[in-house]
Amino acid sequence: MNERLADSHRVFDRVSQEYDAARPHYPEALYLALETLSGIRLAGATVIDVGAGTGISARGLLDRGARVVAVDRGERMLARLRVRTDCPALLADGNDLPLRAGAADLVTYAQSWHWLDPALSVAEAVRAIGDGGAVAGWWNTVDPGKADWLAANQVRLAESCPGYIGPVLPGWSMPPMAAAMSDSGLAVAETWVDWTRSVPLEDFLTDLRSHSYIASMEGGVATELLARERAELGRVFPDGRLTVPMRVYLAVGRKGRRGAM
């Protein structure tokens, strides 16, 4: 594993408060698509949520009746999860899950799989699910093709943040989770879910601060960058409330049942 992946939990632990306060939720349509593509009804299912962070996805799964075990490498992230998320929370590595084989119906990664080893993580997920189980990963992303102000915002971030990874970069794409799941013998399906987020300007800026490409910058540099964005976006949204076009990418890999033809 490279140094960037190994240190990811330290970066996010530094901004766990911002992450918890302002990262977007996932729309209802995402959970419906997850059930459809996985063939698993969330109500009553046992789900291992890997890279659970502060619990955004875990709470979404719990709200739909799943039995969730949250896993993360960040102590501060998990501490925030435990405050308001009613599920077991394990400080552990998604590349080496401390769970018995076949313990879950579903293993999920919300905004997290790209921080793990591609082959090891999926192999562990396949081990952890029973026959007929599934592995799923999803990512919220802004959709700058639907709003000029958002495209301009993303271009400024790309120009100012050396570590920026996002939809305005040439050749940008979602992490290759579908390919990794296919390589592990899973039957893969993918989809996109479009939605719109209404959010106060200050929450939008706090969300930006929680992203790795800004969280890894020196504090003063990040503060200046966000001040410039506050001024630019304030001119577009003088009432202080942003309407942000979003998309969620979902990849699901299903594990066949033994003896199935």
Buried (B, 14 or more C-beta within 10 A) or exposed (E): EEEEEEBBBBBBBBBBBBBBBBBBEBBEBBBEBBBEBBEBEBEEBBBBBBBBBBBBBBBBBBEBEBBBBBBBBBEBBBBBBBEEBEBEBBBBBBBEBEBEEEBBBBBBBBBBBBBBBBEBBBBBBBBBBBEBBBBBBBBBBBBBEBBEBBBBBBBBBBEBBEEBEBBBEEEEEBBBBBEBBBBBEBEBBBBEBEBEBEBBBEBBBBBBBBBBBBBBBEEEEBEEBBEEBBEEBEEBBEEEEBEBBBBBBBBBBBBEEEEEE
